[in-house]
Amino acid sequence: MFLFEKVGAFITGLLNLFFSVFLLILMVPDMDYDWVTYALVAATVAAIPCVALVKQPKDYVSRPE
């Protein structure tokens, strides 16, 4: 179970880093924000194959009783 805790902490830290940079970019004055819509759509489209590749561990699969 220790490995899952490390992976979860890594993913959380990485996401916090990316979103912090994203929010800092939005604070730049006199900047055009048209790219935000396309960036969010691209991020969603890029995330779908990543989620599709994840397999659920066999220990968590529900078994019929």
C-alpha positions as CSV (number, residue, x, y, z in Angstrom):
1,M,0.0,0.0,0.0
2,F,3.0,2.3,0.5
3,L,3.6,2.5,-3.3
4,F,0.0,3.8,-3.9
5,E,0.6,6.5,-1.3
6,K,3.8,7.7,-3.1
7,V,2.1,7.7,-6.4
8,G,-0.9,9.7,-5.0
9,A,1.5,12.2,-3.4
10,F,3.4,12.6,-6.7
11,I,0.3,13.1,-8.8
12,T,-1.1,15.6,-6.2
13,G,2.2,17.6,-6.2
14,L,2.4,17.6,-10.0
15,L,-1.1,18.8,-10.4
16,N,-0.6,21.5,-7.8
17,L,2.5,22.7,-9.6
18,F,0.7,22.8,-13.0
19,F,-2.4,24.6,-11.7
20,S,-0.3,27.1,-9.7
21,V,1.6,28.0,-13.0
22,F,-1.8,28.2,-14.8
23,L,-3.2,30.6,-12.2
24,L,-0.1,32.7,-12.1
25,I,-0.3,33.1,-15.9
26,L,-3.9,34.3,-15.6
27,M,-2.7,37.1,-13.2
28,V,-0.5,38.7,-15.9
29,P,-2.1,42.1,-16.7
30,D,-3.1,43.1,-20.3
31,M,-3.0,39.5,-21.6
32,D,-5.3,38.0,-24.1
33,Y,-7.2,35.0,-22.6
34,D,-8.5,33.4,-25.8
35,W,-6.0,30.6,-25.4
36,V,-7.6,29.4,-22.1
37,T,-10.6,27.8,-23.9
38,Y,-8.4,25.9,-26.3
39,A,-5.9,24.9,-23.6
40,L,-8.7,23.4,-21.4
41,V,-10.2,21.5,-24.3
42,A,-6.8,20.2,-25.3
43,A,-6.1,19.1,-21.7
44,T,-9.4,17.3,-21.5
45,V,-8.9,15.5,-24.8
46,A,-5.3,14.5,-23.8
47,A,-6.5,13.2,-20.4
48,I,-9.0,10.8,-21.8
49,P,-6.5,8.3,-23.3
50,C,-4.5,8.5,-20.1
51,V,-7.5,7.5,-18.0
52,A,-8.4,4.8,-20.4
53,L,-5.0,3.2,-20.0
54,V,-5.3,2.9,-16.2
55,K,-6.4,-0.6,-15.0
56,Q,-8.0,-1.2,-11.7
57,P,-6.0,-3.4,-9.3
58,K,-7.4,-6.9,-8.9
59,D,-7.7,-6.4,-5.1
60,Y,-10.4,-3.8,-5.6
61,V,-12.5,-5.6,-8.2
62,S,-15.9,-6.5,-6.7
63,R,-16.5,-10.2,-6.7
64,P,-20.0,-11.7,-6.8
65,E,-21.0,-13.4,-3.6
